Amino acid sequence: LKSTQADELKSYLFRTASDSESWVNNRINFTTSLSSSSLLCYIVGLGNRNLNNICINGNCKIYHIDFNQCFDVCSSRTFYPEKVPFRLTRLFVNAFEVSG
């Protein structure tokens, strides 16, 4: 954990903004789309959501891709079953925050 900063998304939201207002809008779009999709994925049973399974558009809203682990398939697999309802990694949390 100490060897990586986990601020790639945070810096992406900052770098794609042309001014402070668009930076705030980027963060709001990212936060609301990730939180609402996490809730929906939990209800539907769509597991294995990580950075390899989402796309971020120009407005910093996320879209889910790679639906091969749908409907609780990942919770019943033999190797490394999914134990958490959705992933909230420090990479996502760092992108939510304005400052440390």
C-alpha positions in Angstrom: 0.0 0.0 0.0 2.8 2.4 0.7 4.5 1.8 -2.6 1.6 3.3 -4.7 -0.2 6.5 -4.3 -3.5 5.3 -5.8 -4.3 8.7 -7.2 -4.5 7.9 -10.9 -8.2 8.7 -11.1 -7.9 11.8 -8.9 -5.2 13.2 -11.3 -7.2 12.2 -14.3 -10.2 14.1 -13.1 -7.9 17.1 -12.5 -6.0 16.9 -15.8 -9.1 16.6 -18.0 -10.6 19.8 -16.4 -10.1 23.1 -18.2 -10.9 25.2 -15.1 -12.0 24.8 -11.5 -15.7 24.6 -12.4 -15.2 21.8 -14.8 -13.0 20.0 -12.3 -15.8 20.1 -9.7 -18.3 18.9 -12.4 -15.9 16.0 -13.3 -15.8 15.0 -9.6 -19.6 15.2 -9.2 -20.2 13.3 -12.4 -17.7 10.6 -11.4 -19.0 10.3 -7.8 -22.7 10.2 -8.7 -22.3 7.7 -11.6 -20.0 5.4 -9.5 -22.3 5.5 -6.5 -25.5 4.9 -8.4 -24.0 2.2 -10.5 -22.5 0.5 -7.4 -26.0 0.4 -5.9 -27.5 -1.0 -9.1 -24.7 -3.6 -9.5 -25.3 -4.7 -6.0 -29.1 -5.2 -6.6 -28.6 -6.9 -9.9 -25.7 -9.1 -8.7 -23.1 -7.7 -11.1 -19.8 -8.5 -9.4 -16.1 -7.9 -10.2 -16.3 -4.2 -10.8 -12.9 -2.7 -11.0 -10.9 -0.4 -13.3 -10.7 -3.0 -15.9 -14.5 -3.3 -16.1 -15.5 0.3 -16.4 -15.0 3.1 -19.0 -15.0 6.8 -18.2 -16.4 9.1 -20.9 -15.5 12.7 -21.6 -17.8 14.0 -18.9 -16.2 11.7 -16.3 -19.2 9.5 -16.0 -18.6 5.7 -15.8 -20.0 3.0 -17.9 -19.8 -0.7 -17.2 -18.2 -3.1 -19.7 -17.2 -6.8 -19.5 -20.3 -8.4 -18.2 -19.0 -12.0 -17.9 -19.4 -12.1 -14.1 -23.1 -11.3 -13.9 -25.8 -12.5 -11.6 -23.7 -13.9 -8.7 -21.6 -16.1 -11.0 -18.5 -14.6 -9.4 -19.7 -15.5 -5.8 -19.9 -19.2 -6.7 -16.8 -19.7 -8.7 -14.2 -22.2 -7.4 -11.1 -20.0 -7.4 -11.2 -16.7 -5.7 -15.0 -16.2 -5.2 -16.2 -12.7 -4.8 -17.0 -12.0 -1.2 -17.8 -8.3 -1.2 -21.1 -6.8 -2.7 -19.2 -4.0 -4.5 -15.6 -2.7 -4.5 -14.8 0.6 -3.0 -11.0 0.8 -3.3 -8.8 3.6 -2.2 -8.3 4.6 -5.8 -12.1 5.4 -5.9 -12.1 7.0 -2.5 -9.1 9.2 -3.4 -11.0 10.4 -6.5 -14.0 11.4 -4.3 -12.0 13.6 -2.0 -11.1 17.2 -2.5 -8.0 16.9 -0.4 -6.4 14.4 2.0 
